[in-house]
Amino acid sequence: MQVTQFIIRRLIFSVILLIGVSVIVFALVNAVGNPIEILLAERPGISQQAIDQMTAYYGLDQPAVTRYLIWAGNLLQGDFGTSIIYNQPVWEMITVWGAETMKIQVPGILIALAIATVMAVTAAVRQYSKTDFGVMASAMLGQSLPAFFVGILLILIFSYWLGIFPSYGAYSMRAPLWGSPTLDALWHMVLPVAMLTFFNTAALTLLMRSNLVDILRHDFVTAARASGLPERRIIYGHALRNALIPVLTYLAILFGLMLGTAPVTEAVFTWPGVGYLYINAIQQLDYPVILGVTMAISVMLVLATLLTDIAYVLIDPRIRLD
């Protein structure tokens, strides 16, 4: 099979997958109840005329199949609908709140990748040593601790006791710190990024260390050592490059799920990102936002997986395309 045929097949599969996701998510949201009734419970004084107008505007008086077809048709044209609670276009909300999510997710992944590379190499070249056990123990501890516990611990130490970093929000409510909005924003990012880095580092270290230990046993590594190549060049120039190939999948998933993995972090630090928006939308059954954010996350994940598969084929020609 040619690479072009492989990409076309993966694209077709991705489209079918997204259609399936959209049907399931729409059915689940539709099964929960009528969002207008939930809105009425919070605003009992609203008139019947306003209720009828909202019901007609959001198409809630139509059968579920008709509403799905209208929603899917609008989605294909880039119209994600309008939020019932915020009365704003959903796509604009995703881009604005998504930018805030990326501000903490991207550094959290990149810093974790750098730290995990050092930790994994250190542990793998000293397999079964005290250093190896120490790295493994710390990584496993990072995997086992609940996310909200780590977040609260960071707030308790660095915000409450030491008073160094702010415990919530992306910006100061009054004047920015040191009179600089940029420094103020960076200072607010420290604790959320630290929390994300902590968990990403743990997972990446375990994965990379395991791959490196396996790679270092291969014949080509033995041959490289026998030929007199420096150990640093063998590890960083040959072994690490091969060990990173499986890590690509994990990184692709991390980047693909950037919008979807933020709710706990953003809830702990009251960070105005997509995760925080998503939680509020679910609590208030703001179904246009729920559907829009879910589809945005699904598209990002499918694209990340697709690009990873293509990268695999281009990096390693031994992979069977069928």
C-alpha positions, 0 to 999 in steps of 0.5 A: 500500500502506498503512503498516499492510500494509507493517508486517504484511508486514515482520513476516511476512518477519522471522518467516520469516527468523528461522525460516530462521536457526534451522534453519541455525544448528541444523544447523551446530552439530549437524554439528560433533559431540557436545558431551558427547564434548568435555566427556568429553575434558576430564573423563575421570573422569566415570562412564557413568551421568552421561554417559547422564544428560547425554545424555538431559537435553540430548536428544542421544539423539534425532534431530536433527529432534526436537531442533530441534522441541523446542528451537524450541518451548522458545524460543517459550516463552522457554526458551533452554535450559541451558548445558552448561559453566556449568549456568546458564539461557542466557537469564540468562547472555545478560542478565547478560553482555549488560549488560556488552557494552552498557556499552561498546557504547552509549557507543562508538556514541554518542561515535563519532556525535558525533565523526563528525558534527563531522569529517564536517561539517568535511570536507564544507564544506571539500571537497578542502582539506587539512582534508578530505584529513586527515579522509578519511585518518584515517578510512580509516586507522581502517577499515583497521587490524585491531581487535586491533592497535588494542586491543593498541596502546591497552594498550601505551601507556595501560596498560603504558607510562603505567600510566593505565588497566587492561588487562583486566576490568570490575572490579578483582580486589581493592579498587575504585579510589579506594574507589568501585565506580562509578569503578572500573567507569568506569575499566575501560571507558575503553580498550574504549570507546576502541577501539570509538569509534575504529572506529565513528567511522571508518565513520560519518565516511566515510558522513556526509561522502559524504552531506553532499557530495552534499546540499550540491550540491542545489538546495534548498541553493543556494536557501537560500543565495540567500535569505540563510539563515546557513550554519550553519543551512543545514548543521545545520538542512537539509543534515545532517538529510537526510544523516543519513537513510542513516546510520540504516541503519548505526546500526540495524545497529550497534545490532542487532549490538551483541552480535555485534560485541563478540568481538574487543574483549572478547577483547583486554580480557578483558571479561566480555560476550556476545562473550567468552561466545560465543567460549568457547561455540564453543571448548567446543561449548556448543551451548545458549549458541551457539544462544541467543546467535545467536538473540538477535543475529538477533532484535535485528538483525531488529528494528533493520532493521524499525524502520529501515524503518518510520522511513524510511517515516514520515520520507520519504513518497516511499519506495515501500512496495511 
